[in-house]
Amino acid sequence: MTDTFQPVLSIRENVDEPDAPSFIREALREIRAYIEEEHVEVDGPPFSIRHAAPDHRVDVEVGWPVRSAVGAGRIVSHEMPPGLIRRSEGEATRSPDAVA
């Protein structure tokens, strides 16, 4: 776990609960393509966060920790608060190629 703010690239959307898995897959592919196209240096494995949402919907944020980057389109760049993205001790940085 880190004690500093973590820059990320992410996509966040409110989706129907059954559609969440496909949204996560598609968002990761979109972010991965952007990372590769823009030669962004990643700083850990991808993540997904489920935020509170009413009525059988889920507010899902999918992203990648990065060293620094500027988003484009629906891919936004921001910083996650310390401790929100947890890492295992000795965890290696995973490249976008690690996600199919």
C-alpha positions as a printed Julia matrix, in Angstrom:
100×3 Matrix{Float64}:
   0.0     0.0     0.0
   1.28    3.43   -0.88
   1.07    6.59    1.26
   1.14    9.01   -1.69
  -1.48    9.95   -4.26
  -1.35    7.62   -7.28
  -1.83    9.03  -10.81
  -4.25    6.9   -12.83
  -5.98    6.77  -16.18
  -9.55    5.55  -15.79
 -13.03    5.25  -17.24
 -16.03    5.48  -14.92
 -19.57    4.63  -15.9
 -22.91    3.81  -14.33
 -24.05    0.47  -15.83
 -26.67   -2.21  -15.22
 -25.32   -4.85  -12.85
 -25.32   -7.66  -15.49
 -23.33   -5.44  -17.88
 -20.51   -4.67  -15.4
 -18.14   -7.51  -16.46
 -18.3    -6.58  -20.16
 -17.89   -2.88  -19.31
 -14.75   -3.7   -17.3
 -13.26   -5.77  -20.16
 -14.03   -3.11  -22.79
 -12.75   -0.24  -20.63
  -9.48   -2.06  -19.92
  -8.98   -2.7   -23.64
  -9.64    0.97  -24.42
  -7.24    2.19  -21.74
  -4.6    -0.36  -22.76
  -4.78    0.83  -26.39
  -4.39    4.44  -25.23
  -1.42    3.54  -23.0
   0.3     1.77  -25.9
  -0.49    4.53  -28.41
   0.74    7.31  -26.12
   3.68    5.31  -24.69
   2.45    5.85  -21.13
   4.53    4.22  -18.39
   2.3     2.08  -16.15
   2.9     1.84  -12.41
   1.11   -1.35  -11.44
  -1.68   -3.69  -12.5
  -5.12   -2.51  -13.63
  -7.89   -2.02  -11.09
 -11.65   -1.73  -10.84
 -13.64   -0.01   -8.13
 -17.34   -0.35   -7.5
 -18.88    2.87   -6.19
 -22.34    3.03   -4.6
 -25.24    3.29   -7.04
 -29.03    2.81   -6.7
 -31.54    0.55   -8.46
 -29.63   -2.54   -9.68
 -26.98   -0.39  -11.31
 -23.31   -0.18  -10.49
 -21.02    2.79  -10.73
 -17.8     1.15  -11.93
 -14.4     2.78  -12.36
 -11.75    0.88  -14.28
  -8.2     2.11  -14.64
  -4.47    1.75  -14.61
  -1.94    3.29  -12.23
   0.56    5.3   -14.29
   3.67    7.4   -13.68
   1.94   10.4   -15.28
  -0.38   10.97  -18.22
  -3.1    13.14  -19.68
  -6.4    11.51  -20.56
  -8.4    11.87  -23.75
 -12.08   11.38  -24.55
 -13.73    9.28  -21.88
 -10.34    8.26  -20.45
  -9.63   10.67  -17.61
  -6.47   11.26  -15.64
  -6.65   11.93  -11.92
  -5.03   10.88   -8.67
  -6.31    8.2    -6.32
  -6.03    8.9    -2.59
  -3.3     7.1    -0.65
  -4.2     3.53    0.28
  -7.06    3.13   -2.21
  -4.95    1.03   -4.58
  -3.38   -1.8    -2.62
  -0.41   -3.78   -3.81
   1.16   -6.99   -2.58
   4.68   -6.7    -1.25
   7.15   -7.27   -4.08
   4.45   -7.0    -6.75
   5.98   -6.41  -10.14
   4.67   -3.69  -12.42
   2.5    -5.34  -15.06
   2.52   -4.14  -18.6
  -0.73   -3.63  -20.49
   0.14   -6.81  -22.43
  -0.7    -8.81  -19.28
  -4.43   -8.11  -19.75
  -6.11  -10.03  -22.56
